[in-house]
Amino acid sequence: MLAVFEPFIDFIKIKSKVAICRDPKADFLLALAKDGNADYLITGDKDLLVINKYKQTVILTFKEFEEKFSE
């Protein structure tokens, strides 16, 4: 499966330390989004969703993402 997606994958080395999520175990996703210059973080995690946006990354559910781009 990885071979199919490999042309679309960027491996990101996390350098940032982030400590803003009410669930500290989810902070690594914010650090990954920051270091990877992600436009979107798609999640169902309510601890992340309440943040709405971190730096340049908009945090939303899959349904919200799908609605945003199906127009």
N, C-alpha and C positions, 0 to 999 in steps of 0.2 A: 504494500500500500504506500509506503514511504517513497518508493521509486516513482510512483504516479504523480505525487505531489511535489517531489524534489525541485522541479523547475520553478515552483511558486513559493518556495520556502527560503526565508532568510534566518540564519541562526544568529541570535543576538547574545552577546556577552553582557550580562547585567553588571553595571558598575555603580549605579546609583543606589543609595540607601533611602528608602521611603518609609515613613512611619506616620501615616495619617488615617488609615482605615480603622474602623472600630473593631475589626477582626485582624489582628496583626499577621495572621497566616496568609492573608490576601494581599498584603503590601507588596509582595514580590511581583504580582501582576501589574501593579502601578509602576513599579521600577522598570519592568520589562516594556511596558507601553511607552514610558519616557525615553528609555535608551534606544528603543526601536523606532522612535518617532511615529508611533501609531496614531492614526486618525480616529480609530474607534476601538473600544474594548467591549465586546459582546459577551454578556454574562447574565445569569439568572440569580447571582449572589446579591441579596438585598443589602449587605454591608458595603458592597461596591456601588450598587445602583444609587444609593442615597447621595453619593459624592457628585453624581451627574457629569462632572468634567474635571479632569486632572491635567494640568498644563495644556497641551494641545489635543489631548485625547478625550473624546466624548464617550461616556459610559452609558450603554443602553442594552435593552433586552434584544433577543433575536427578532421578536415580533416588531419592536420599534424600528430596528434596522431594516427589516423587510418592508415595512410600511413606508419608510423614508425613501427607499430606492425602487419601489414598485410603481411609483408615479411617473 
